Amino acid sequence: MLREGPTVGAALERYADERTAAGAHLLEPGRRMGRAQVDETPDWAAMGQGEVDARFRGVLAGARHYLYARPAPGG
């Protein structure tokens, strides 16, 4: 961004804008997971791995973020 910006100030402003947007994008799935684990706590001990996986797929349904992307086939 420093190379692309007309000034250091403009580059830093762009960096801050993009960083803030990325943080806000990550906040929503984090809140969903927090509610699912704390406010809507299931009986974790009674759940198998498949049930835990299904629960979190449901919690994150509709949330698109690179941290939760499915790996490419074969990857």
RATACOR-V973806 format. One record per backbone hydrogen bond with DSSP energy under -1.0 kcal/mol. CO is the residue of the C=O (numbers start at 1). NH is the residue of the N-H. Records with the same first field share a line. If there is no record, write none. Layout:
BEGIN
CO=NH + NH
END
This chain:
BEGIN
1=5
7=11
8=12
9=13
10=14
11=15
12=16
13=17
14=18
15=19
16=20
17=21
18=22
19=23
20=24
21=25
22=26
23=27
24=28
26=30
27=31
28=32
29=33
30=34
31=35
32=36
33=37
34=38
35=40
42=44
43=46
44=47
48=52
49=53
50=54
51=55
52=56
53=57
54=58
55=59
56=60
60=63
65=68
72=75
END
